Every structure is written in structure tokens, then in C-alpha cells.
Amino acid sequence: MEQLAEAAAMSVSSFHEHFRAITSLTPLQFQKQLRLFEARRMMLTDGAMVSNATYEVGYESISQFTR
């Protein structure tokens, strides 16, 4: 988060506020949503197994992914 804020020449709190205003999500919520969309895409278009998609998008366990 610090690197993104620095690249945007903002404080972390300002970056967070602007990010939420634009996306209606916090950066963490946005990241989770991207991971879920990518995992879904992998399973639907590539035929990936849930376990493979889970780890490929950055989750450490299947139970974390399914929550």
C-alpha cells in the first residue's frame, strides 16, 4: 500500500480515501474481488481445478478461498 501511495504522490490514508471514492471498495476488498474473478475465469475457461485456481490467485488454503 505504501508503494502505491508513494507512486501516486499521496499519503497512505489519502490514497485509501481516493481509491475507495473511485472504486467504492477498499483496496483489500478490491484485491479479493480481483482474485475471485481470476479464479472463476481460470475454472471456467481453462478448466482449472478449484485447488489449483486457489493457489494460483494467491490464497494460501482452499478454506480461505471458499469463505
C-alpha positions as semicolon CSV with decimal commas, in nm:
position;residue;x (nm);y (nm);z (nm)
1;M;0,000;0,000;0,000
2;E;0,286;0,232;0,085
3;Q;0,444;0,185;-0,258
4;L;0,118;0,262;-0,439
5;A;0,059;0,572;-0,230
6;E;0,416;0,686;-0,291
7;A;0,381;0,630;-0,668
8;A;0,066;0,841;-0,661
9;A;0,242;1,108;-0,451
10;M;-0,014;1,069;-0,171
11;S;-0,014;0,965;0,191
12;V;-0,143;0,614;0,256
13;S;-0,463;0,746;0,413
14;S;-0,525;0,986;0,123
15;F;-0,462;0,708;-0,130
16;H;-0,703;0,481;0,057
17;E;-0,969;0,754;0,061
18;H;-0,932;0,831;-0,311
19;F;-0,924;0,461;-0,401
20;R;-1,249;0,400;-0,216
21;A;-1,414;0,705;-0,373
22;I;-1,331;0,575;-0,722
23;T;-1,397;0,202;-0,676
24;S;-1,650;0,200;-0,389
25;L;-1,423;-0,064;-0,232
26;T;-1,128;-0,061;0,000
27;P;-0,801;-0,173;-0,159
28;L;-0,826;-0,506;0,026
29;Q;-1,184;-0,565;-0,092
30;F;-1,077;-0,478;-0,447
31;Q;-0,787;-0,724;-0,431
32;K;-1,017;-1,001;-0,304
33;Q;-1,264;-0,931;-0,583
34;L;-0,989;-0,945;-0,846
35;R;-0,864;-1,276;-0,707
36;L;-1,213;-1,426;-0,713
37;F;-1,279;-1,308;-1,069
38;E;-0,947;-1,451;-1,187
39;A;-1,008;-1,783;-1,011
40;R;-1,354;-1,804;-1,168
41;R;-1,208;-1,729;-1,510
42;M;-0,943;-1,997;-1,466
43;M;-1,200;-2,257;-1,369
44;L;-1,448;-2,169;-1,646
45;T;-1,219;-2,103;-1,940
46;D;-0,910;-2,307;-1,854
47;G;-1,083;-2,593;-1,674
48;A;-0,864;-2,540;-1,367
49;M;-0,944;-2,735;-1,055
50;V;-1,055;-2,531;-0,754
51;S;-0,740;-2,619;-0,563
52;N;-0,513;-2,506;-0,846
53;A;-0,703;-2,181;-0,903
54;T;-0,700;-2,111;-0,529
55;Y;-0,323;-2,117;-0,504
56;E;-0,263;-1,951;-0,842
57;V;-0,455;-1,637;-0,742
58;G;-0,276;-1,605;-0,409
59;Y;-0,487;-1,780;-0,146
60;E;-0,295;-1,998;0,098
61;S;-0,572;-2,254;0,155
62;I;-0,893;-2,373;-0,006
63;S;-1,090;-2,294;0,312
64;Q;-0,970;-1,933;0,294
65;F;-1,080;-1,920;-0,071
66;T;-1,425;-2,070;-0,013
67;R;-1,509;-1,828;0,266
